[in-house]
């Protein structure tokens, strides 16, 4: 794939200004000379001196004019570019200053209108996510019954059968220990392997036994409880840090909790990591979540991006108007960065609309 080399607007405009001034100067000088307004010079040395001075003046004039016009135009374009970059990163852009009454000024006014509509849409998305969280809370009791039935089936189909196989193999070891010691050793190794698989299955089930949502807790308390419980059961160091005083609507908190829960599940199952870091930082117009592990990492190809775990996190971030980025490579660990815009009302408070945030 070929990449075109970018050029500097100021340099290009200065060159064009110089070329234009030189061409106009030559044309004017030729016309003046043709109609006799310019007298012939006595020597070639005098001609070269006058021509060199005129050309230097034309070059300086063209360069200054090109620099002035392009720099003024470029500064206004940079304001528009910064606004678009902030939108791309999921951060509400600051209000644009007046850019004039020409086409660029009208473009800035149109971007202002688009920005207000974008903020309204993000607010609606977050409000909708909060409403969805309340509906999910109401349906929780029904889901609990179904979840108990599912866990019972998984315990019977996986762990229970593995424990039964371990029991039968252990009985066989007792019978063959005196008759065939080598065979008994192989059976003991098989018992160790089956017990390790059963332990992994139980850890996965224990992770899914966590509450689906925060159940009335704030985000910080819910995540601390999750981290403490996992550290007591999983041989992994988990470092959690969240700025104090972070106030978010219930819908955003529930989605961030589920994103962290899904990331932990992926790390425990696939990363083979010994350390995991979780950071939540409050910015002026957004909330930033960073999850990092020192595991084996993976190749970030198109197939991996559409995997169940990553696509679920992407969907949850999109539901609250945010952006997510995966930074990983084989043998380099994995870092997940989530940015969610936080829209404030005119009083400067986060717009929760009384949707049942419980302290």
Residue pairs with C-beta under 8 A, 6 or more apart in sequence:
9 70
9 73
9 74
9 77
10 66
10 67
10 70
10 71
10 74
12 70
13 66
13 67
13 69
13 70
14 62
14 63
14 66
14 67
14 70
15 66
16 66
17 61
17 62
17 63
17 64
17 65
17 66
17 67
17 69
18 58
18 59
18 62
18 63
18 66
19 62
20 62
21 58
21 59
21 61
21 62
21 65
22 55
22 58
22 59
22 62
24 58
25 54
25 55
25 58
29 38
29 54
32 38
41 47
41 50
73 104
76 99
76 100
76 104
76 108
77 104
79 96
79 97
79 99
79 108
80 96
80 99
80 104
80 107
80 108
80 111
82 93
83 93
83 94
83 96
83 111
83 115
84 93
84 111
86 92
86 93
86 94
87 93
87 115
87 118
88 323
89 323
89 339
90 286
90 321
90 322
90 323
90 339
90 340
90 341
91 283
91 285
91 286
91 339
91 341
92 115
92 119
92 122
92 285
92 286
92 341
92 343
93 115
95 112
96 108
96 111
96 112
98 105
98 108
99 105
99 107
99 108
119 341
119 343
121 321
122 321
122 341
122 343
123 343
123 351
125 319
125 320
125 321
126 249
126 251
126 252
126 320
126 321
126 343
126 351
127 249
127 251
127 351
127 353
127 355
128 251
128 319
129 249
129 251
129 252
129 254
129 255
129 319
129 320
130 249
130 250
130 251
130 252
130 352
130 353
130 355
131 251
131 355
132 251
132 319
133 213
133 250
133 251
133 254
133 355
134 250
134 355
134 356
136 212
136 213
136 254
137 213
140 212
140 213
143 212
151 205
151 208
151 209
154 201
154 205
155 205
158 198
158 201
159 198
159 201
159 202
159 205
162 194
162 195
162 197
162 198
162 201
163 198
165 194
166 191
166 194
166 195
166 198
169 187
169 190
169 191
169 194
170 191
172 187
173 184
173 187
173 188
173 191
176 183
176 184
176 187
177 184
203 233
203 234
203 268
204 265
204 268
204 269
206 233
207 230
207 261
207 264
207 265
207 268
208 265
210 226
210 229
210 261
211 222
212 258
213 254
213 257
213 258
214 222
214 253
214 254
214 257
215 222
216 358
217 225
217 358
218 253
218 357
218 358
218 359
219 242
219 246
219 248
219 253
219 256
219 257
219 280
220 242
220 246
220 280
222 253
222 257
223 240
223 242
223 257
223 260
223 278
223 280
224 240
226 257
226 260
226 261
226 264
227 238
227 240
227 278
230 236
230 238
230 264
230 268
231 237
231 238
234 268
235 274
236 267
236 268
236 273
236 274
236 275
236 276
237 274
237 275
237 276
238 275
238 276
238 277
238 278
239 275
239 276
239 277
239 278
240 277
240 278
241 277
241 278
241 279
241 280
242 279
242 280
243 280
243 281
243 282
245 282
246 280
246 282
246 287
247 350
248 256
248 287
248 342
248 350
249 350
249 351
249 352
249 353
249 355
249 357
250 352
250 355
250 356
250 357
251 320
251 355
252 287
252 320
252 340
252 342
253 357
255 316
255 317
255 319
255 320
256 280
256 287
256 289
256 338
256 340
258 316
259 289
259 313
259 316
259 317
259 338
260 278
260 289
260 291
262 309
262 312
262 313
262 316
263 291
263 313
263 336
264 276
265 309
266 309
266 310
267 273
267 276
267 293
267 295
267 334
270 295
270 296
270 298
271 293
271 295
271 296
271 297
271 333
271 334
272 295
272 296
273 293
273 294
273 295
273 296
273 333
274 294
275 293
275 294
276 291
276 292
276 293
276 294
277 290
277 291
277 292
277 293
278 289
278 290
278 291
279 288
279 289
279 290
279 291
279 292
280 287
280 288
280 289
280 290
281 287
281 288
281 290
282 288
285 341
285 342
286 339
286 340
286 341
286 342
287 339
287 340
287 342
288 337
288 338
288 339
289 336
289 337
289 338
289 339
289 340
290 335
290 336
290 337
290 338
291 335
291 336
291 338
292 333
292 334
292 335
292 336
293 333
293 334
294 333
295 333
295 334
296 330
296 331
296 333
297 328
297 329
297 330
297 331
297 332
297 333
297 334
298 304
298 328
298 330
298 334
299 329
299 330
300 326
300 328
300 329
304 310
305 311
305 314
305 326
310 326
313 324
313 336
313 338
314 324
317 323
317 324
317 338
317 340
320 340
321 340
321 341
322 338
322 339
322 340
322 341
323 338
323 339
324 336
324 337
324 338
324 339
325 336
325 337
325 338
326 334
326 335
326 336
327 334
327 335
327 336
327 337
328 334
328 335
342 350
343 350
343 351
344 350
344 351
345 351
